[in-house]
């Protein structure tokens, strides 16, 4: 079994066109047929803008422009994102500058909170989600039978070590109560690959590594300029190469290893062909995953000494304390202080200046 991942070096002046070149390198039009509906699953990890946290505006523009230039019908393109207990997709689309881009190309932004959800009975051997949601797994009805293009970023995650294409499906295929899955994150990410294999004819991931997230992801990170973009039809392979670029051994990350062992994709870099700037895939950013105060507290309750209180704190009406505490910490304590200083430094980089033009 082998896979192909495209990697390109890029810069602000050429990045939008480079996304088209990247997608054509992996012959994306042979993966995503023009006569089939296509979900553009954007990535919103924070309602606010923070570098590397969510799909970048130049990533959204580059993907959409390439699709329309290559003859895809805008009426068959569905840009979507979901809410979590701590994010608002409509405000997030504005703050991350997606809204004006989509409007310019005549595309709607579709919050998944406003579409019909159905209970779907999966036939695949799911590891955990049937146990977590014994009443049935609810998914957006519009997902069934459509192709999906994921638009994640290269970053770390306190629950899963790294996050990328596979984790991006977490935000589309599960309702906002998906935080119940945090305790078994690696198994759930394997389940999501099984689910997508049943639901979608084809998948493609187009990942932004122009600015990458190091440290306490997926929000309270240290932005690192990477100047790279990646694409692949193999969700496991692109996450493995992104992990390797960040400085991790992909096969040491449980969700990637389990996907590889089950034939859901290729996580062994020795079995992945790099096209484009092959030497760029040898980059080692030396990242380390740490845990934010919120993820540390969450794991203390789900897996640590506070586990006896888990049902009371996370599975009862008292659960409202958790998103409240998360919002207070992230939006009102961290973002205006530590976050603001990091954004100021980012704004002085070429990518920060490019963000300012949107």
ZILINPE-V509221 format. One record per residue. N is the residue number from 1. RES is the residue in one letter. PSI is psi in degrees with one decimal (NA if undefined). NEAR is the number of other ideal C-beta (glycine too) atoms within 8 Angstrom. Layout:
N;RES;PSI;NEAR, N;RES;PSI;NEAR
//
This chain:
1;X;133.7;5, 2;X;167.5;7, 3;X;167.8;14, 4;X;134.1;13, 5;X;130.6;17, 6;X;135.3;14, 7;X;130.4;14, 8;X;142.4;14, 9;X;146.3;7, 10;X;172.8;10, 11;X;163.1;8, 12;X;-36.7;10, 13;X;-19.9;4, 14;X;0.7;8, 15;X;-38.3;14, 16;X;-47.1;10, 17;X;-34.5;8, 18;X;-32.2;12, 19;X;-40.2;17, 20;X;-42.8;13, 21;X;-41.5;9, 22;X;-48.7;15, 23;X;-36.8;14, 24;X;-26.6;11, 25;X;-35.9;11, 26;X;15.0;15, 27;X;51.3;7, 28;X;-29.3;11, 29;X;-14.8;9, 30;X;-16.9;4, 31;X;-46.1;11, 32;X;98.5;12, 33;X;141.3;8, 34;X;-22.6;9, 35;X;10.9;3, 36;X;145.1;11, 37;X;145.9;8, 38;X;120.3;14, 39;X;124.7;13, 40;X;97.6;12, 41;X;101.0;14, 42;X;171.8;13, 43;X;111.7;13, 44;X;105.2;15, 45;X;-9.8;9, 46;X;139.5;13, 47;X;-36.0;10, 48;X;160.9;8, 49;X;131.9;11, 50;X;134.5;14, 51;X;132.2;14, 52;X;-3.9;13, 53;X;-42.0;13, 54;X;170.1;13, 55;X;129.6;14, 56;X;150.2;12, 57;X;-38.4;12, 58;X;-26.5;14, 59;X;-47.4;15, 60;X;-45.9;15, 61;X;-44.0;11, 62;X;-41.6;15, 63;X;-50.5;14, 64;X;-42.9;15, 65;X;-43.6;12, 66;X;-44.4;12, 67;X;-46.4;10, 68;X;-37.9;10, 69;X;-32.2;7, 70;X;12.7;10, 71;X;12.0;6, 72;X;141.1;11, 73;X;121.2;7, 74;X;-23.4;9, 75;X;-12.2;4, 76;X;9.7;9, 77;X;130.2;12, 78;X;89.3;12, 79;X;123.6;14, 80;X;158.4;16, 81;X;155.4;15, 82;X;171.2;13, 83;X;160.9;10, 84;X;-177.0;9, 85;X;-11.1;8, 86;X;9.2;8, 87;X;151.2;10, 88;X;113.1;7, 89;X;-37.0;14, 90;X;-47.2;8, 91;X;-38.2;8, 92;X;-39.1;15, 93;X;-36.1;14, 94;X;-49.3;9, 95;X;-30.5;9, 96;X;7.2;12, 97;X;19.7;11, 98;X;-38.5;14, 99;X;-51.6;9, 100;X;-31.2;8, 101;X;-48.9;13, 102;X;-40.9;14, 103;X;-39.5;8, 104;X;-34.2;6, 105;X;7.4;10, 106;X;28.8;5, 107;X;142.4;10, 108;X;155.2;6, 109;X;126.9;13, 110;X;104.8;9, 111;X;129.5;12, 112;X;-11.2;12, 113;X;-17.0;7, 114;X;8.5;5, 115;X;167.2;11, 116;X;135.0;6, 117;X;142.5;8, 118;X;156.9;9, 119;X;124.6;7, 120;X;129.1;10, 121;X;107.4;5, 122;X;140.1;11, 123;X;-15.6;4, 124;X;156.8;9, 125;X;73.6;4, 126;X;141.9;10, 127;X;-38.6;10, 128;X;-30.5;11, 129;X;-30.9;14, 130;X;-31.6;9, 131;X;-37.7;6, 132;X;-37.0;10, 133;X;70.8;10, 134;X;-22.1;6, 135;X;-5.5;4, 136;X;149.4;8, 137;X;123.1;11, 138;X;136.1;10, 139;X;160.4;13, 140;X;129.7;12, 141;X;-35.4;9, 142;X;-17.2;10, 143;X;-26.7;12, 144;X;120.6;9, 145;X;-4.1;6, 146;X;150.0;13, 147;X;159.7;15, 148;X;135.1;15, 149;X;116.6;14, 150;X;140.7;15, 151;X;66.4;16, 152;X;179.5;14, 153;X;164.6;17, 154;X;111.2;16, 155;X;166.9;16, 156;X;169.0;17, 157;X;129.6;12, 158;X;-22.7;14, 159;X;-28.4;8, 160;X;14.3;12, 161;X;-61.6;8, 162;X;165.0;14, 163;X;150.2;11, 164;X;-127.6;17, 165;X;-46.5;14, 166;X;-46.8;14, 167;X;-26.1;13, 168;X;-27.9;15, 169;X;-22.4;16, 170;X;-39.3;13, 171;X;-10.9;14, 172;X;-34.6;15, 173;X;-9.4;12, 174;X;144.9;12, 175;X;179.6;7, 176;X;-16.8;8, 177;X;11.7;6, 178;X;-10.5;10, 179;X;-17.4;11, 180;X;-21.3;10, 181;X;-7.0;13, 182;X;-33.2;10, 183;X;-29.0;7, 184;X;45.0;10, 185;X;-45.3;11, 186;X;-42.7;11, 187;X;-38.1;11, 188;X;-36.8;14, 189;X;-34.9;14, 190;X;-44.8;14, 191;X;-40.1;13, 192;X;-32.9;12, 193;X;-42.3;15, 194;X;-46.1;13, 195;X;-43.8;16, 196;X;-33.7;13, 197;X;-33.2;9, 198;X;-36.2;8, 199;X;-36.4;11, 200;X;134.3;11, 201;X;-41.5;7, 202;X;153.7;11, 203;X;146.8;13, 204;X;143.8;16, 205;X;134.5;17, 206;X;108.1;16, 207;X;136.4;16, 208;X;122.5;15, 209;X;24.6;14, 210;X;-41.4;15, 211;X;128.2;16, 212;X;158.1;16, 213;X;120.2;17, 214;X;151.8;14, 215;X;-120.8;12, 216;X;70.1;12, 217;X;165.3;14, 218;X;5.7;12, 219;X;-57.9;11, 220;X;65.9;10, 221;X;172.7;16, 222;X;114.4;7, 223;X;134.4;14, 224;X;127.1;11, 225;X;126.8;9, 226;X;-28.3;12, 227;X;30.4;8, 228;X;151.3;14, 229;X;150.1;16, 230;X;153.3;17, 231;X;148.3;15, 232;X;152.2;16, 233;X;-8.2;11, 234;X;107.2;12, 235;X;-34.2;16, 236;X;-43.0;16, 237;X;-42.2;15, 238;X;-37.0;16, 239;X;-34.2;16, 240;X;-44.1;16, 241;X;-39.4;17, 242;X;-41.6;14, 243;X;-43.4;15, 244;X;-41.8;13, 245;X;-37.6;16, 246;X;-20.0;13, 247;X;13.1;9, 248;X;155.4;11, 249;X;111.7;7, 250;X;-38.1;15, 251;X;-8.4;9, 252;X;-4.6;6, 253;X;117.3;15, 254;X;-44.9;6, 255;X;-34.3;13, 256;X;-43.2;14, 257;X;-43.4;12, 258;X;-39.8;12, 259;X;-42.6;15, 260;X;-45.7;15, 261;X;-28.1;6, 262;X;6.4;7, 263;X;23.4;6, 264;X;-1.4;10, 265;X;-179.9;12, 266;X;121.4;13, 267;X;-6.4;14, 268;X;112.4;10, 269;X;-25.8;8, 270;X;-18.0;4, 271;X;12.1;8, 272;X;123.8;15, 273;X;128.2;7, 274;X;126.7;11, 275;X;156.0;10, 276;X;-126.5;10, 277;X;82.9;8, 278;X;-34.9;9, 279;X;-23.6;5, 280;X;-29.0;12, 281;X;-13.4;12, 282;X;-0.2;6, 283;X;140.3;8, 284;X;104.4;7, 285;X;-13.2;11, 286;X;32.7;5, 287;X;156.9;12, 288;X;132.0;8, 289;X;125.0;12, 290;X;-180.0;7, 291;X;133.0;9, 292;X;166.4;12, 293;X;-38.0;7, 294;X;-46.3;10, 295;X;-37.6;11, 296;X;-45.6;10, 297;X;-39.9;9, 298;X;-44.2;12, 299;X;-28.3;13, 300;X;-37.6;10, 301;X;-42.0;12, 302;X;-33.6;11, 303;X;-10.2;6, 304;X;-155.1;8, 305;X;-17.5;4, 306;X;9.2;9, 307;X;-37.8;9, 308;X;-20.7;4, 309;X;4.5;8, 310;X;-48.4;11, 311;X;-41.3;7, 312;X;-44.1;8, 313;X;-30.5;13, 314;X;-10.9;12, 315;X;32.9;8, 316;X;173.7;8, 317;X;-19.3;4, 318;X;-9.1;7, 319;X;-17.2;9, 320;X;-19.9;7, 321;X;-31.1;7, 322;X;-54.7;12, 323;X;-33.0;8, 324;X;-47.7;8, 325;X;-39.3;10, 326;X;-44.9;11, 327;X;-41.4;10, 328;X;-48.1;9, 329;X;-52.9;12, 330;X;-51.8;14, 331;X;-32.1;10, 332;X;-16.5;8, 333;X;-58.7;9, 334;X;-47.9;11, 335;X;-45.5;12, 336;X;-11.2;7, 337;X;-86.0;8, 338;X;-47.3;8, 339;X;-44.0;11, 340;X;-39.1;9, 341;X;-39.7;8, 342;X;-36.1;12, 343;X;-38.9;12, 344;X;-44.2;8, 345;X;-40.9;9, 346;X;-38.9;12, 347;X;-17.7;10, 348;X;-6.9;7, 349;X;163.5;10, 350;X;-35.6;7, 351;X;-35.4;12, 352;X;-39.6;12, 353;X;-36.2;11, 354;X;-41.4;11, 355;X;-38.3;13, 356;X;-16.7;7, 357;X;-11.8;5, 358;X;NA;9
//
